Structures are given as C-alpha cells and as structure tokens.
C-alpha cells in the first residue's frame, strides 16, 4: 500500500497554518492510485476535506487533525436539500465530507478535533447546577457528513470536541466502526456521537462515547430516505456510553422504516435515557432486539435562564422510553412501532419505563424481560415528569406507575423493579 505523507505535500504540523490545499492534493493523488494519506505526529489545521474512493486517512499516534471554525473554510453540503423537518438542522456544513464514493477508511491512533470548546460557553448563575446545557455562539459545522459511501471503515481514531454531530453517515452501506473514542463536551448541545441515517449493514463495536446529545442514534431523515430508503441491518455491540440524552436511540427523524437492529453488551454511565425509540414522521420501527445492558440513567439539571428554549434536556432518567406521538403543529401520523424485544437490563434509574403510543399510532408487541431496575433518586428530583418532546404532548408533571403504558397492546414487562425510599413517594403506583 502506497503512503501519501501530507507533510510532503506542504502541510505544516504547527496547528496555525491552514493545510487544506496540501491535504486535499494528497487525498486526490491517493484516490487515483489507492493507498494511505498519512498524518505524522503534529497538529494540522484544515478547512473541509473531500474524502474520495480508495483512500485511507491515517492519523499516526500524536497526529491531530483540527477542523477550522471559519465559515469560509467549510463546505455547505446541504445547500441543495429540501427538508420539512426543522429539527434535522442541516445548516452549518461539515469538516470531513464524502459523497458517492466507495472504499474509504479513517484509521490510526491520532485525533480529529472539532474545536467545540470555542463555540460552547456557560452563562448560568454561579450558584446554578453545573449540569445544564451550555450556551452556543458562532459557527458550528458537523465534524463529518459521509453520504452514499459503500465499504466505509472507521477504526481506532479519537474524535474530540465536536461542535455539532460527530459521525453522520447517510445512505452508507457496509460500514464498520470499531474501537473508536468520541470525547465531546457532555453539556454541549447537538454533539451526537454516531448517526447512521438510512444506512444498511452497519457494525458499531467496542466504542467509548461521551456526548452532549444521543451517543448512537439511528435515523431516517426526509432527504436521505427519499434517496436511499430504509435504515436497516444495524449491530451495536460492546460500547461504553455516557450522555445527557439517550445512550441508544432510534428516531426522532423517522420518515422511512428502521428495522432489524441488534444492540447488546453495552455499559451506560450517567445517561438521561438508556434505550429510546421515537416514531414521529411515518416510518415503521420494527424487529428491534436489545439485551445485556447495564449501568445507570438519571436526570440532569436544566438551564435556569433559558428553560423555554433548547436549554432543557429531554428526559427524566428513564431506563426505556418508547414513544409514537405526533409532532407539535404537524399533521402527520407517526409510523407504527412493533416487535421490540429487550432483555437482561441491569440499570439504576429514577423514572418509569415508558411505552406511550396514541390511538392513531399504537405501539404493539413489546417485551421487556429478565431485567433488574433499581429506582433511586440520584439527582435530587422532587417531582415526576412525563417528557414526550418533541410532540403535541410536550412535557408535563404527573405521578406515574413504575411502568407507564398508554396507547399500546401486547406489551409484556417481566422485571424485578426495586423502588428505594428516596423516590418512592414520586410514583403513583409500584405495580408493573
């Protein structure tokens, strides 16, 4: 395999000089012949890079590839998209970009740095809880947007400090993501870890993810579903996940079906929700299997200053949250959620298991078995809240049983749910 050393192309590893042109020339030459674009130890500042077929982007130990936050340096990949879902947030461009390519690899023990620390800041009062979402300023590109890549491999690399989504893969096929670390600011909003969007045949294994939004979230966004169809055949295994949102999530964007998903052998550390399944936009979610998941879920503090805006985390510490509800101000029926099997959960939590459908979109055939859930007040919460955002139901304070079941049929829960004295009075019932 031939190496194309970026230093030989004029890239300066000083962290100050913009190396975009030099790195892109190395990628272009490598794509013609096939091989590796190699980053030796050092710090390389760059604008958007177009990854091409037959290229392995290889960061040696000590190499840091740094994303520019100058909007003039960043590709606006979404300029031709038509999307009626404002929550998707396509604006902002991306750092690492690929489209209609094959055989792309990102590898090595180096780091890719999104410089999120420069866009997040804390403006809360000194005496406020230090868990609330950070405020944002300036330009926030995605760390990557990889569209229609066949045979995509990402191994060993550390992704650090994303300003927005970290790994957004859209319409990709035959994907392997293994042994990577994603180390984002846990209070940084929209810093998703891995987002397979209308992808097929994906394996995510052995990853360590810290994020301020969902760690691993499967989506079928409107523009990608129109191009690439279902999100299907996804395996997630042996990951350690920590987030102020959901550790494992399916949805919220669900314009097309998401199905045949297996998640297993994962550890959750201080996540606001463990397993989340949201249907909002018409696509069915089915054939979902999750098992052997341990750790804890808990509530996190919201902003004191801006509770009405985005500065409020979604969720209350639910171990499992399954929801099929209309979006607010959108007359669109959510897709059906059915055939979900969850077993061998071992979680400490502080909110109910929630299965919440509606007459127009019932949830069916859900089994949660062979599990132990210990309910303990970990955050000092004083009331139970049902948070169904984004939806017409919104967020409302109410007492609930330890399993809240609405608008569903054939839901079976067989679990040892232990309720500690610190939280007992917040539930309406101890019944399953």
HELIX and SHEET records of a PDB file:
HELIX    1   1 UNK A    6  UNK A    9  5                                   4    
HELIX    2   2 UNK A   20  UNK A   33  1                                  14    
HELIX    3   3 UNK A   71  UNK A   73  5                                   3    
HELIX    4   4 UNK A   86  UNK A   88  5                                   3    
HELIX    5   5 UNK A  116  UNK A  118  5                                   3    
HELIX    6   6 UNK A  222  UNK A  228  1                                   7    
HELIX    7   7 UNK A  424  UNK A  426  5                                   3    
SHEET    1   A 5 UNK A   3  UNK A   5  0                                        
SHEET    2   A 5 UNK A  35  UNK A  39  1                                        
SHEET    3   A 5 UNK A  55  UNK A  59  1                                        
SHEET    4   A 5 UNK A  94  UNK A 108  1                                        
SHEET    5   A 5 UNK A  49  UNK A  50  1                                        
SHEET    1   B 7 UNK A   3  UNK A   5  0                                        
SHEET    2   B 7 UNK A  35  UNK A  39  1                                        
SHEET    3   B 7 UNK A  55  UNK A  59  1                                        
SHEET    4   B 7 UNK A  94  UNK A 108  1                                        
SHEET    5   B 7 UNK A 142  UNK A 155  1                                        
SHEET    6   B 7 UNK A 167  UNK A 170  1                                        
SHEET    7   B 7 UNK A 194  UNK A 197  1                                        
SHEET    1   C17 UNK A   3  UNK A   5  0                                        
SHEET    2   C17 UNK A  35  UNK A  39  1                                        
SHEET    3   C17 UNK A  55  UNK A  59  1                                        
SHEET    4   C17 UNK A  94  UNK A 108  1                                        
SHEET    5   C17 UNK A 142  UNK A 155  1                                        
SHEET    6   C17 UNK A 173  UNK A 178  1                                        
SHEET    7   C17 UNK A 200  UNK A 205  1                                        
SHEET    8   C17 UNK A 231  UNK A 237  1                                        
SHEET    9   C17 UNK A 258  UNK A 271  1                                        
SHEET   10   C17 UNK A 240  UNK A 243  1                                        
SHEET   11   C17 UNK A 208  UNK A 211  1                                        
SHEET   12   C17 UNK A 181  UNK A 183  1                                        
SHEET   13   C17 UNK A 158  UNK A 160  1                                        
SHEET   14   C17 UNK A 111  UNK A 113  1                                        
SHEET   15   C17 UNK A  63  UNK A  67  1                                        
SHEET   16   C17 UNK A  42  UNK A  46  1                                        
SHEET   17   C17 UNK A  14  UNK A  18  1                                        
SHEET    1   D13 UNK A   3  UNK A   5  0                                        
SHEET    2   D13 UNK A  35  UNK A  39  1                                        
SHEET    3   D13 UNK A  55  UNK A  59  1                                        
SHEET    4   D13 UNK A  94  UNK A 108  1                                        
SHEET    5   D13 UNK A 142  UNK A 155  1                                        
SHEET    6   D13 UNK A 173  UNK A 178  1                                        
SHEET    7   D13 UNK A 200  UNK A 205  1                                        
SHEET    8   D13 UNK A 231  UNK A 237  1                                        
SHEET    9   D13 UNK A 258  UNK A 271  1                                        
SHEET   10   D13 UNK A 285  UNK A 297  1                                        
SHEET   11   D13 UNK A 337  UNK A 349  1                                        
SHEET   12   D13 UNK A 363  UNK A 375  1                                        
SHEET   13   D13 UNK A 408  UNK A 419  1                                        
SHEET    1   E 2 UNK A 120  UNK A 121  0                                        
SHEET    2   E 2 UNK A 135  UNK A 136 -1                                        
SHEET    1   F 6 UNK A 216  UNK A 220  0                                        
SHEET    2   F 6 UNK A 246  UNK A 254  1                                        
SHEET    3   F 6 UNK A 273  UNK A 279  1                                        
SHEET    4   F 6 UNK A 318  UNK A 324  1                                        
SHEET    5   F 6 UNK A 353  UNK A 356  1                                        
SHEET    6   F 6 UNK A 403  UNK A 406  1                                        
SHEET    1   G 2 UNK A 385  UNK A 387  0                                        
SHEET    2   G 2 UNK A 395  UNK A 397 -1                                        
SHEET    1   H 2 UNK A 400  UNK A 401  0                                        
SHEET    2   H 2 UNK A 427  UNK A 429  1                                        
END                                                                             
